Amino acid sequence: MRAMVAAFDTGDVDELDGIVHRDYLDHQGLPHIRSVRGVDGFRQVVEVARSGYDDLSVDIADLIEGVDRAAARLVVGSPSDRRGN
């Protein structure tokens, strides 16, 4: 989970193959894309999120990890948002 969140922070999606399961499902989805699944789907989510902000910041506020699943509450923002830009 931490590596997946780091991908949003850095934009580095090269290391996700060994991290994101092939059955990954993004429940929020993307506009005009019905099903966001697997590592390629997660890469798309990261790229779309980062395309709106050059300085995207994602922090883990809460993290619950189990043997085969995890859930997180994230704080997402941009320093430029705080400056009113």
C-alpha positions in Angstrom: 0.0 0.0 0.0 2.8 2.4 0.9 4.5 1.8 -2.5 1.2 2.4 -4.3 0.7 5.7 -2.5 4.3 6.7 -3.2 3.6 6.3 -6.9 1.1 9.1 -6.6 3.6 11.3 -4.8 6.5 10.7 -7.2 4.8 9.7 -10.5 7.1 6.7 -10.7 5.0 3.8 -11.9 7.8 1.6 -13.1 8.1 -0.5 -9.9 4.4 -1.4 -9.7 4.5 -4.7 -11.6 5.6 -6.6 -8.5 3.3 -4.6 -6.1 -0.1 -4.3 -7.7 -2.1 -7.6 -8.0 -3.5 -8.5 -11.4 -7.0 -8.5 -9.8 -6.6 -5.0 -8.4 -9.9 -3.1 -8.8 -10.1 0.7 -8.4 -13.6 1.3 -7.0 -13.6 5.0 -7.9 -12.8 4.4 -11.6 -11.9 7.0 -14.1 -14.1 9.2 -16.3 -15.1 7.3 -19.5 -13.4 4.1 -18.4 -15.9 1.6 -17.0 -13.5 -0.8 -15.3 -10.1 0.1 -13.9 -8.2 -3.1 -13.2 -4.8 -4.5 -12.7 -1.4 -2.8 -12.7 -2.1 -1.0 -16.0 -5.4 0.3 -14.6 -3.6 1.6 -11.5 -0.9 3.2 -13.7 -3.7 5.1 -15.5 -5.2 6.3 -12.2 -1.8 7.6 -11.1 -1.2 9.4 -14.4 -4.7 11.0 -14.5 -4.3 12.1 -10.8 -0.9 13.6 -11.5 -1.9 15.3 -14.8 -4.0 17.8 -12.8 -1.2 18.8 -10.4 2.6 19.1 -11.0 3.0 19.1 -7.2 0.5 16.4 -6.1 0.9 15.3 -2.5 -0.6 12.1 -1.1 -0.2 11.1 2.5 -1.5 8.1 4.5 -3.7 9.3 7.4 -4.8 5.8 8.4 -3.8 2.3 7.2 -5.4 -1.0 7.9 -3.5 -4.0 6.5 -4.5 -7.7 6.4 -2.9 -10.8 4.9 -4.5 -10.2 1.5 -6.0 -6.8 1.6 -5.5 -3.2 2.7 -7.5 -0.1 3.2 -6.3 3.5 3.6 -7.6 6.9 4.3 -5.5 9.3 2.3 -5.0 13.0 2.4 -4.6 14.3 -1.1 -3.6 17.9 -2.0 -1.3 20.2 -3.7 0.8 23.0 -2.2 -0.3 25.3 -5.0 -3.9 24.8 -3.7 -3.0 26.1 -0.3 -1.4 29.2 -1.9 -4.6 29.9 -3.8 -3.0 29.3 -7.2 
